[in-house]
């Protein structure tokens, strides 16, 4: 299972009731952070999530409301006792941006590895496949999709037919080849039907594009920006390369996702729930996000 926490749901500038953009994904005690706006550390303390176990930080783009909290967080991670390398992934320009921000976080007790504008999928902690998509914003910007693979169903009859010793069953189900008593055993000897994993997709700061539909397809949770609540704000959304609630909901519908979670609200929106109907009229299964909203995503039975 995956745990998702929205640490900050604001865009532009922090508000008394909203920190800036940040989302935390937890799996088996390890963490992936997506964006790091102002207030990220405070929100993490309020959630008691811990800092040392953040292995990957994905930055969508290099605008202040998504990255300005990074140098302070890197220092806090160092103070937490981390010594293992940490990976930062981001769009074109992320290397220069991180190096610049590190002028105030020059010494760290761990190595930082930077992946700029990845063109291929990345495997995180063996089980999570990270994909990215270039989206349409006023600066180079990436959407991210996280797919947690699920083990194929164990087929006991198949294992018996292939004369696989019971002592090897669990290891083979975990996908490992095993050489035992002068014979090579492969996972295919015990694996049954493949099972659907968990897909979580995040797109923020972008106009909707056709490419997004396939990228978000059948996501269990689709986290999308909702900078503007009113349909009448469409001209502003086009000018500033953001989305309205209705546009985000239309993407969710066309991508056949299970749930839409709206975030990244304009400072002009005091209470986003007031505009929920503009999304729900298009896509009923819409949730209005808020700081420290938390959900647990489990495999389907």
N, C-alpha and C positions, 0 to 999 in steps of 0.2 A: 504494500500500500504506500501511497504518497500523502504527506501532509502539506497543505498549502496555506500560507498566511499572507494576507495583504498587509504590509507594514506601513505603506503610505499610498493614499489614493488621490492626492492632489496633483495639479499641474500648474506650472507657472511660478507660483510662490507658495510657501507654506502658510497655512491658515490656522487659527486657534483650534479648529476641530479636525484638521487634516495635515499630515505630513506629506512630503513629496514622494514621487514614484519609487516604490520598492516592493518586491514580492519574494517570499522565502519558500523554497521547496525543501522538505525534509524526507529522507529515506534511509532507513536502517541507521539512524543516528548521525548521518552525514547531511550536509546542506549545500544547496545551490541558491545563490542570491541573484535575482534579476533586477538590475538598476539599483542605484544607491543615492537617492535624493536626500535633501536636508531632513533630519529627523529619523533616519534609518536606525541609528544606534539607540536612540531613545525608545523607539517602538520595540526594538529587539529586547531591551531591558524590561519594558513593560510586559512583554510576552515571556520573559525568562527563557529565551531560546538559546542563549549561549553564542559565543563568537568563534571559539577555537576550531569547531568542526565545519566551518565554511571551506569547501574545497574548490568551488568554482564560482566566479562572479561574471555574469553576463550583462553587458551594458548594451542597451538598445541603440543609443546614439549619444553624441557628445554635446548635449545641451545641459545647462546647469542644473535644471530640476531633475535630472536623471543620474548625475555623476558627481555633484559637488560634495556629497557626503563621503566619497571614497577615501581620501587621504586619512581622515580621522578614523574611519573604520579599519583601515589597514594597520594603523598604529594600535588600535584596541585589540585586534587579532594577535598582533605581536606580543602585547602585554598579557594576553591570555595564556601564553606558553607555547604557541604553535611554532614548530620548527620544520614541518613538512611543506613542500612547495604548494603554492596556490596558483590557480590558473585564472586569468582574466581574458574573456572573449568579447570582442566588439567589432564594430564596423570599421571601414577605412578611416584611418587617423587615430585609432585607439592607442597605438603604441606611443605616439607623440603626446597624446593627452595624459596618459598614465604617467609617463616620465616627467611631464610638467607638473602634475599634481603632487608627485613624490618629492618635489623640492621642499615640502613641509612634512614629508614622511620618508626622509632619505635613508635612514637605517632601519632595517627590519631583520628579525632573526630567522626569516624564512625566505626562500627564493620565490620570485614572481615570474610566472611564464605567461606570455601574452600571445594570444591567437587573434590575428587581425583578419577580418572579413573572410571567415572560413568558407571554403567551396565544397567541402565534403562533410558528411556526418561525423560526429565525435562521440565516442563511447565514454560515459562517465561512470566510474565505480562499477564497471563490468556489466551493469544491468540497464542503464539508461542511455538511450540513443538521442542525441541532441542534433536537431536539424535547424537551419536558419534560412531566412528568406529576406531579400532586399525589398524594402517597402518604399512608399512614396511620401517622403517628408521633406522639409526644407534643409535638412542635412542628411548625410548618409546614415541610414537607419535599418536595423534588422529586427525581424520578428523571430521568435524562437518557439520550437516545438520539442517537447520532451516525451519520449515514448518509453515506458517501463515494460520491458519484455516479461513475458510470463512463461514459466516452464511448461513444456508439453505435458499432457496428461500421461501418467505412468500406466503402461499396459502390462499387467501382471502375466496375462496369458502369453503375450509376445516374449516376455522375458523367459518364461518357462520353456517355450518352444525353441528358443535360441540357446538354451542350456546356460543361462547366465547365473553364476553363483549369487545367492541372496546378499552376501557381504558387499557386492559391488552395486547393488540396485540404486541406492541413494546417490552415490557418486556419479553414476552414469546419467541419472535423471538431471543432475546439475550440469550436464553437458561436458563432462570430462572423459577423454579417452583413457583407458586403463590397460596396462600390460600386466597380466596376472597368470601365473602358472603356464608360461610359454605361449600365451594366446593374447591377442589384442582385442579388447572389447570396446565397441563404440556406442555412443548414446542411442544411435538408431535402433539398437537391439532391444531397447526397453521403452522407447518413446511411442506414445500413442498420438492422438489427434492434437494438432496445434491449438492453442487457446489465445484469445484476444487479450492484449495487455491493457495498460492505462495510457491514454494520450492527453497531454495538457499543453495547450498552445497559448502563447502570449503575443499580442500585437498591440503596440501603443505608438502614438504619434505618427499617424499616417492617414492618407486618403484610402478608401477601399479600392482594391484592385482585383482583377479577374484571377490573378495567380494565387491570391489568398484563399480562394474557395477550395482548391485542391489541398493547399497547405494545412488548412484547419479541418479538413474533411473528417467527420465522425469523431471529433475530439470529445472526450468525456467532460472536459471543462475548457471553455474558450474564454480567456481573459482578454477583453478588448477595451480600448480607450472609448470614453464617452465624454469628450470635452464639452460638447454642447447638447443640452437637453431638449431644446425646442427645435422643431422642424424648420421654423422661420429663421434659424441661425445658420442654415445651410450656406449662404454666401460667405459668412465668416469662416465656416469650416473649410470651404474650398480655398479661400484666400490664405489661411494659415496652415493648410494641409493637415487638418484633423477630421474627426467624424462627429456626426450627431448620433444620438441614441438610436434613432430609426435606422441609420446606415449600418451601425454595428449589429443591430438585430437582423437586418436583411442579410448580412454576411453569415450570421449564425444559422439562419434558415437555409440559405443556399448551400452551406457547408455541412448541413445535417448534423450539427453538434448536439450534444445532450443538454448542456447548460451553458448559458452566457453569463459571464460575470463582468459587469461594467466597472471601470475605474478611470483614473486620470481626469478628474472633474475640474472644469474652469473655476477660477476664483469668483466668477459671477454667479456660480451655483452655490447657494447656501445649503440647501437640502436636496440632494439629487433624487430622493424618493418622490418628490413632487412631479418629476418628469418621467417616472417609470412607465406610465401608460403609453408613451410614445414608442418604447421598445416592445412592451408586451402585446401591443396591437399587431405587431409583426411576428414576434417570437415570444410565446407565452412563458417559456422556461428561462426567464431573465431574472438575475439577482443584481441588486444595486450594492456594490461593494462599499466597504467602510474600513477605516484603519483598524487593523488587528482582527478583521474577519478571518475565520479559520474553518477549513473543511478537510475532511479525510476522504481520500479517493481510494476505493477498494476494487479489487478484481471482481468481474461479474461471475456469478455462479454458473 
